[in-house]
Amino acid sequence: MAELLRQVVPLPDGRSCEVVEAGERVGPAIIVHNGTPSAAGIVTAKAEDAVARGLRLISYGRPGYGQSTRNP
């Protein structure tokens, strides 16, 4: 199974954004947007495919979902 790196990134306005990464830590990256509403997440099969191809997937949580701070 592909390893997922989950982190919360601080934003300049004091809020935070949840980010999930899978695959190579360097090299080509693909931003994964899961639609609305959506928290950060990457489907295991897609993560494994990215690893096999030497790619990196990055997903983020929209404001107010998962660990991303709501934007009033």
Beta strands, then each sheet from edge to edge (+ up, - down):
strand 1: 4-10
strand 2: 16-23
strand 3: 29-32
strand 4: 56-60
sheet 1: 1+ 2- 4+ 3+
end
